Amino acid sequence: MKLIGWILFLFCLIWLATFSSQSLVDLSDILIVVTALSVSIKSREFNEYLKSYQPAKLWLIWVFVLFTGIALNIGFTDSKPWVELLVFRWILTFLSLIYLSRKFFNLKDNQQHRILSFLSPIVLGMNIAAIVIYFVKSEGRAGGMMNSIMPFSHNLGMLFCFYFFLSLKAQFKNLTKLDYVHLSIVLSGGFLLVATLTRGVWIGSAVGVLFSAFIINKKMFTKVFLGLVVIGSVILATQPKIYNRFFGKTESEATSNSERMALWKGNFRIIQDYPIWGVGYQQNKHHLRKYYDEFGYPPGQRISHAHNQYLQNWGGTGTLGLICYLAFLFFLLKPVIQSITKLPDAEKYFQLGLLAALVCFLIGGLTEANFNIAKNRMLFLLIAAWAYSIALPNKKKI
């Protein structure tokens, strides 16, 4: 039981860290990996640890693609591109999270309620703090405790989708104290979501909740769809700032859109010239200026990541690397989706919320390289590990 309590603490630490401090994210990452490796070795379950995610051989193929791409395009004279590959230690983190999640959720049936009783008050407190900071600083966009808009908004989208279905489960009947906390999180999170002015997350959140609602039944999908249409229409009709942001009516929005289009256009040219192996993981931006000159863009044209996770992977690691990324997502989502109808009602809405959060993140990746952002990646991996471990309850318990 001491181990289960420690795992619960680590889960809460990760959730808090991803909304507050990169240092806490790094610390929780280390603690998760060390704990999982120590427990698996001590329990003689190291083989189960390595095979926590199937197919396990995908990791070896992906790493081979990454190494080959850098070797072919850069060689061994520059060490910086090789150092960038260290970020793929997230593979160990993900395996560790799945291993510990299976330990946690396989213990007893009410583990979802147990973790929420600890986690939800923390989330509500973070939302309240973010709202206070938003009004006190009054800088136009909500950025959370770290005032970092992109990481905050993409994590907030996942959080909103998750708690939306936890609130839906209650259906306003016989509400407990925890149900009221969940409703408060949805309301405060919804306000913050709008206040981030992040269009990609708005769309991702809508698609996420609609996708999971459709899995429940068409009637639920229709209710959620109409609800989103009504609320969205009221906001757009009464908030000119939101309207202008959504439709890109202001000069700053037009500039943002043109910059993103230039980045996409440049990365498509990279893909055309380096279709198989790419230019090397995270090396896209070093090639953009050459293509900008071909397109006739001015010297000050913005150079950054692709603002699209799929283009970022495709240009950096080639078609083979993109296939590995998509395969990772496919083998993750397939069992999660298939598990929904097999789960008892007590677990179904928890899993639906997790699935909606994952879909929100993946749709958000169309306008932001969110998997490359450490805070976003860590929360995504935690949610993915929970969903994946719940989807495989009948596998060998560890």
MOGI-V672385 format. One record per residue. N is the residue number from 1. RES is the residue in three letters. SS is DSSP state (h for helix, s for strand, l for the rest). PHI is phi in degrees with one decimal (* if undefined). PSI is psi in radians with two decimals (none if undefined). Layout:
BEGIN
n=(N	N)
res=(RES	RES)
ss=(SS	SS)
phi=(PHI	PHI)
psi=(PSI	PSI)
END
This chain:
BEGIN
n=(1	2	3	4	5	6	7	8	9	10	11	12	13	14	15	16	17	18	19	20	21	22	23	24	25	26	27	28	29	30	31	32	33	34	35	36	37	38	39	40	41	42	43	44	45	46	47	48	49	50	51	52	53	54	55	56	57	58	59	60	61	62	63	64	65	66	67	68	69	70	71	72	73	74	75	76	77	78	79	80	81	82	83	84	85	86	87	88	89	90	91	92	93	94	95	96	97	98	99	100	101	102	103	104	105	106	107	108	109	110	111	112	113	114	115	116	117	118	119	120	121	122	123	124	125	126	127	128	129	130	131	132	133	134	135	136	137	138	139	140	141	142	143	144	145	146	147	148	149	150	151	152	153	154	155	156	157	158	159	160	161	162	163	164	165	166	167	168	169	170	171	172	173	174	175	176	177	178	179	180	181	182	183	184	185	186	187	188	189	190	191	192	193	194	195	196	197	198	199	200	201	202	203	204	205	206	207	208	209	210	211	212	213	214	215	216	217	218	219	220	221	222	223	224	225	226	227	228	229	230	231	232	233	234	235	236	237	238	239	240	241	242	243	244	245	246	247	248	249	250	251	252	253	254	255	256	257	258	259	260	261	262	263	264	265	266	267	268	269	270	271	272	273	274	275	276	277	278	279	280	281	282	283	284	285	286	287	288	289	290	291	292	293	294	295	296	297	298	299	300	301	302	303	304	305	306	307	308	309	310	311	312	313	314	315	316	317	318	319	320	321	322	323	324	325	326	327	328	329	330	331	332	333	334	335	336	337	338	339	340	341	342	343	344	345	346	347	348	349	350	351	352	353	354	355	356	357	358	359	360	361	362	363	364	365	366	367	368	369	370	371	372	373	374	375	376	377	378	379	380	381	382	383	384	385	386	387	388	389	390	391	392	393	394	395	396	397	398)
res=(MET	LYS	LEU	ILE	GLY	TRP	ILE	LEU	PHE	LEU	PHE	CYS	LEU	ILE	TRP	LEU	ALA	THR	PHE	SER	SER	GLN	SER	LEU	VAL	ASP	LEU	SER	ASP	ILE	LEU	ILE	VAL	VAL	THR	ALA	LEU	SER	VAL	SER	ILE	LYS	SER	ARG	GLU	PHE	ASN	GLU	TYR	LEU	LYS	SER	TYR	GLN	PRO	ALA	LYS	LEU	TRP	LEU	ILE	TRP	VAL	PHE	VAL	LEU	PHE	THR	GLY	ILE	ALA	LEU	ASN	ILE	GLY	PHE	THR	ASP	SER	LYS	PRO	TRP	VAL	GLU	LEU	LEU	VAL	PHE	ARG	TRP	ILE	LEU	THR	PHE	LEU	SER	LEU	ILE	TYR	LEU	SER	ARG	LYS	PHE	PHE	ASN	LEU	LYS	ASP	ASN	GLN	GLN	HIS	ARG	ILE	LEU	SER	PHE	LEU	SER	PRO	ILE	VAL	LEU	GLY	MET	ASN	ILE	ALA	ALA	ILE	VAL	ILE	TYR	PHE	VAL	LYS	SER	GLU	GLY	ARG	ALA	GLY	GLY	MET	MET	ASN	SER	ILE	MET	PRO	PHE	SER	HIS	ASN	LEU	GLY	MET	LEU	PHE	CYS	PHE	TYR	PHE	PHE	LEU	SER	LEU	LYS	ALA	GLN	PHE	LYS	ASN	LEU	THR	LYS	LEU	ASP	TYR	VAL	HIS	LEU	SER	ILE	VAL	LEU	SER	GLY	GLY	PHE	LEU	LEU	VAL	ALA	THR	LEU	THR	ARG	GLY	VAL	TRP	ILE	GLY	SER	ALA	VAL	GLY	VAL	LEU	PHE	SER	ALA	PHE	ILE	ILE	ASN	LYS	LYS	MET	PHE	THR	LYS	VAL	PHE	LEU	GLY	LEU	VAL	VAL	ILE	GLY	SER	VAL	ILE	LEU	ALA	THR	GLN	PRO	LYS	ILE	TYR	ASN	ARG	PHE	PHE	GLY	LYS	THR	GLU	SER	GLU	ALA	THR	SER	ASN	SER	GLU	ARG	MET	ALA	LEU	TRP	LYS	GLY	ASN	PHE	ARG	ILE	ILE	GLN	ASP	TYR	PRO	ILE	TRP	GLY	VAL	GLY	TYR	GLN	GLN	ASN	LYS	HIS	HIS	LEU	ARG	LYS	TYR	TYR	ASP	GLU	PHE	GLY	TYR	PRO	PRO	GLY	GLN	ARG	ILE	SER	HIS	ALA	HIS	ASN	GLN	TYR	LEU	GLN	ASN	TRP	GLY	GLY	THR	GLY	THR	LEU	GLY	LEU	ILE	CYS	TYR	LEU	ALA	PHE	LEU	PHE	PHE	LEU	LEU	LYS	PRO	VAL	ILE	GLN	SER	ILE	THR	LYS	LEU	PRO	ASP	ALA	GLU	LYS	TYR	PHE	GLN	LEU	GLY	LEU	LEU	ALA	ALA	LEU	VAL	CYS	PHE	LEU	ILE	GLY	GLY	LEU	THR	GLU	ALA	ASN	PHE	ASN	ILE	ALA	LYS	ASN	ARG	MET	LEU	PHE	LEU	LEU	ILE	ALA	ALA	TRP	ALA	TYR	SER	ILE	ALA	LEU	PRO	ASN	LYS	LYS	LYS	ILE)
ss=(l	h	h	h	h	h	h	h	h	h	h	h	h	h	h	h	h	l	l	l	l	h	h	h	h	h	h	h	h	h	h	h	h	h	h	h	h	h	h	h	h	h	l	l	l	h	h	h	h	h	l	l	l	l	l	l	h	h	h	h	h	h	h	h	h	h	h	h	h	h	h	h	h	l	l	l	l	l	l	h	h	h	h	h	h	h	h	h	h	h	h	h	h	h	h	h	h	h	h	h	h	h	h	h	h	l	l	l	l	l	h	h	h	h	h	h	h	h	h	h	h	h	h	h	h	h	h	h	h	h	h	h	h	h	h	h	h	l	l	l	l	l	l	l	l	l	l	l	h	h	h	h	h	h	h	h	h	h	h	h	h	h	h	h	h	h	h	h	h	h	l	l	l	l	l	l	h	h	h	h	h	h	h	h	h	h	h	h	h	h	h	h	h	h	h	l	l	l	h	h	h	h	h	h	h	h	h	h	h	h	h	h	h	h	h	h	l	h	h	h	h	h	h	h	h	h	h	h	h	h	h	h	h	h	h	h	h	h	l	h	h	h	h	h	h	h	h	l	l	l	h	h	h	h	h	h	h	h	h	h	h	h	h	h	h	h	h	h	h	h	h	h	h	l	l	l	l	l	l	l	l	l	l	l	h	h	h	h	h	h	h	h	h	h	h	l	l	l	l	l	l	l	l	l	l	l	l	l	h	h	h	h	h	h	h	h	h	h	h	h	h	h	h	h	h	h	h	h	h	h	h	h	h	h	h	h	h	h	h	h	h	h	l	l	h	h	h	h	h	h	h	h	h	h	h	h	h	h	h	h	h	h	h	h	l	l	l	l	l	h	h	h	l	h	h	h	h	h	h	h	h	h	h	h	h	h	h	h	h	h	h	l	l	l	l	l	l	l)
phi=(*	-62.6	-63.7	-62.9	-63.6	-67.3	-62.8	-59.9	-60.4	-65.2	-61.4	-65.0	-63.0	-61.6	-60.6	-66.5	-62.6	-68.6	-108.8	-134.2	-150.5	-66.2	-62.7	-68.3	-61.2	-63.2	-64.6	-64.5	-59.7	-62.5	-64.0	-63.0	-65.6	-62.0	-62.1	-63.7	-64.8	-63.4	-67.7	-66.3	-71.1	-64.6	-88.6	59.3	-118.7	-62.5	-64.7	-65.8	-61.9	-66.3	-102.7	-59.2	-115.0	-108.7	-82.6	-63.1	-66.8	-57.8	-61.2	-63.9	-64.3	-63.5	-62.3	-60.6	-62.3	-61.5	-63.3	-64.7	-59.8	-72.3	-61.8	-72.5	-95.3	-121.8	82.1	-119.0	-80.7	-111.5	-82.5	-60.0	-60.0	-69.4	-63.5	-58.6	-67.8	-61.8	-62.7	-75.6	-65.2	-59.0	-61.9	-63.7	-61.0	-65.1	-59.4	-65.2	-65.8	-65.2	-58.9	-71.7	-65.1	-65.5	-59.0	-74.0	-77.3	-82.3	-69.3	-154.8	-70.9	-97.7	-66.3	-61.5	-64.8	-63.7	-69.5	-69.2	-64.4	-89.7	-76.9	-62.1	-60.1	-63.7	-63.0	-61.8	-61.6	-66.0	-64.3	-62.7	-61.6	-65.3	-67.5	-60.3	-61.8	-60.2	-76.8	-70.4	-79.0	46.8	-98.7	97.7	-136.6	-73.2	-130.4	74.6	-67.6	-94.9	49.9	-122.8	-64.4	-64.2	-58.7	-65.2	-66.1	-70.8	-70.4	-62.8	-60.5	-63.5	-62.1	-61.0	-61.9	-61.1	-76.5	-58.0	-80.1	-67.1	-72.5	-63.6	-59.5	-68.3	52.8	59.9	-121.2	49.9	-67.8	-93.7	-60.2	-67.1	-62.0	-65.2	-63.4	-64.6	-62.4	-65.0	-65.2	-64.0	-66.7	-69.2	-67.1	-63.5	-61.6	-64.4	-59.9	-65.8	-71.7	-71.6	57.1	-105.4	-63.5	-60.7	-75.3	-56.1	-66.3	-60.2	-64.9	-62.5	-64.9	-60.2	-70.3	-68.3	-61.8	-69.3	-64.6	-64.6	-65.0	-63.2	-176.4	-66.7	-64.6	-65.4	-58.0	-62.6	-61.7	-65.8	-61.2	-64.2	-61.3	-64.3	-62.6	-64.5	-63.2	-62.6	-65.9	-63.6	-63.7	-64.5	-76.6	-106.6	-123.4	-56.4	-63.8	-68.2	-60.0	-64.2	-66.9	-65.4	-98.4	62.7	-84.9	-88.2	-63.4	-65.6	-68.3	-62.6	-65.3	-61.1	-64.6	-67.8	-65.0	-65.1	-63.6	-65.5	-64.1	-64.7	-62.1	-63.6	-71.5	-64.7	-68.8	-60.4	-63.2	-64.1	-86.3	-131.4	-72.8	-89.1	-102.2	75.0	-96.1	113.4	-52.8	67.3	-98.3	-52.4	-61.7	-74.7	-106.9	-65.0	-58.6	-59.8	-75.8	-59.0	-63.0	-64.4	-79.1	84.1	-74.7	-68.1	-57.3	-87.7	-59.6	-61.4	-119.6	-161.8	-64.9	-73.5	53.7	-163.2	-62.1	-74.4	-66.2	-60.6	-69.2	-64.3	-69.7	-80.0	-119.1	73.7	-62.0	-64.2	-67.2	-63.9	-60.3	-63.0	-63.7	-67.1	-65.2	-56.6	-68.5	-63.7	-71.1	-82.3	-76.4	-56.0	-67.0	-65.9	-64.2	-65.2	-76.7	-55.8	-72.0	-92.6	-84.2	-67.7	-56.3	-62.9	-104.3	-60.1	-71.5	-60.9	-68.6	-62.2	-65.5	-62.9	-64.2	-60.1	-64.1	-64.4	-63.7	-55.9	-64.3	-69.2	-69.8	-61.0	-68.4	-74.8	-122.9	-156.0	-81.6	-73.0	-69.6	-83.4	-89.9	-56.2	-63.9	-66.8	-62.3	-64.6	-68.1	-59.7	-64.3	-65.1	-63.6	-62.9	-65.1	-60.6	-61.8	-67.5	-69.7	-70.8	-70.8	-120.5	-69.6	-94.8	-69.7	-57.0	-74.2	-127.7)
psi=(-0.50	-0.66	-0.77	-0.70	-0.68	-0.71	-0.75	-0.75	-0.75	-0.70	-0.80	-0.66	-0.76	-0.82	-0.76	-0.75	-0.69	-0.24	0.03	-0.80	2.24	-0.59	-0.69	-0.60	-0.82	-0.72	-0.82	-0.60	-0.85	-0.79	-0.68	-0.86	-0.80	-0.76	-0.84	-0.78	-0.74	-0.79	-0.75	-0.67	-0.77	-0.63	0.03	0.71	0.43	-0.59	-0.69	-0.61	-0.84	-0.49	0.38	-0.63	2.27	2.52	2.25	-0.52	-0.29	-0.64	-0.77	-0.72	-0.77	-0.81	-0.68	-0.75	-0.76	-0.86	-0.77	-0.71	-0.76	-0.70	-0.73	-0.62	-0.48	-0.62	-2.65	0.23	-0.50	2.10	-0.35	-0.81	-0.59	-0.63	-0.60	-0.49	-0.28	-0.36	-0.37	0.17	-0.20	-0.38	-0.78	-0.69	-0.77	-0.79	-0.70	-0.73	-0.70	-0.79	-0.83	-0.59	-0.69	-0.67	-0.75	-0.91	-0.36	-0.09	-0.90	2.88	-0.41	0.38	-0.53	-0.78	-0.65	-0.80	-0.59	-0.59	-0.46	-0.75	-0.73	-0.76	-0.60	-0.79	-0.78	-0.72	-0.71	-0.67	-0.76	-0.76	-0.72	-0.65	-0.76	-0.80	-0.70	-0.79	-0.60	-0.82	-0.56	0.95	0.16	-0.53	2.39	2.30	0.16	-2.91	-0.47	-0.02	0.80	1.74	-0.87	-0.93	-0.71	-0.81	-0.71	-0.62	-0.67	-0.66	-0.78	-0.75	-0.77	-0.82	-0.74	-0.87	-0.37	-0.77	-0.45	-0.63	-0.64	-0.56	-0.70	-0.63	0.56	0.52	2.27	0.93	2.34	3.05	-0.67	-0.61	-0.71	-0.63	-0.75	-0.73	-0.69	-0.65	-0.73	-0.78	-0.82	-0.68	-0.65	-0.73	-0.81	-0.65	-0.78	-0.69	-0.28	-0.37	0.61	1.78	-0.69	-0.64	-0.62	-0.87	-0.76	-0.73	-0.75	-0.81	-0.69	-0.87	-0.61	-0.68	-0.84	-0.61	-0.65	-0.62	-0.60	-1.08	2.91	-0.54	-0.77	-0.71	-0.80	-0.76	-0.82	-0.72	-0.85	-0.67	-0.78	-0.69	-0.80	-0.88	-0.78	-0.69	-0.72	-0.77	-0.81	-0.61	-0.47	-0.20	1.61	-0.60	-0.74	-0.72	-0.84	-0.65	-0.78	-0.71	0.09	0.77	-0.38	2.90	-0.70	-0.65	-0.68	-0.69	-0.76	-0.75	-0.73	-0.63	-0.74	-0.70	-0.66	-0.73	-0.74	-0.76	-0.74	-0.70	-0.55	-0.61	-0.64	-0.76	-0.68	-0.66	-0.44	1.14	-0.53	-1.01	-0.19	-3.00	0.00	2.42	2.17	0.27	0.05	-0.85	-0.44	-0.18	-0.17	-0.69	-0.66	-0.76	-0.58	-0.69	-0.68	-0.66	-0.24	0.36	2.58	2.84	-0.52	0.14	2.35	2.34	2.17	-2.89	3.01	-0.13	0.57	2.02	-0.61	-0.72	-0.66	-0.79	-0.71	-0.83	-0.65	-0.67	0.15	-3.10	-0.65	-0.72	-0.69	-0.72	-0.71	-0.75	-0.80	-0.62	-0.72	-0.80	-0.69	-0.87	-0.25	-0.87	-0.58	-0.94	-0.52	-0.81	-0.75	-0.44	-0.36	-0.88	-0.29	-0.23	2.58	2.79	-0.56	-0.51	-0.33	-0.85	-0.52	-0.82	-0.65	-0.68	-0.72	-0.75	-0.76	-0.68	-0.73	-0.77	-0.72	-0.80	-0.75	-0.63	-0.69	-0.45	-0.14	-0.35	0.06	2.48	1.17	-0.47	-0.34	-0.17	2.11	-0.79	-0.75	-0.76	-0.73	-0.77	-0.68	-0.79	-0.66	-0.84	-0.72	-0.72	-0.72	-0.89	-0.74	-0.73	-0.61	-0.55	-0.27	0.89	-0.39	0.00	3.03	2.14	2.47	none)
END
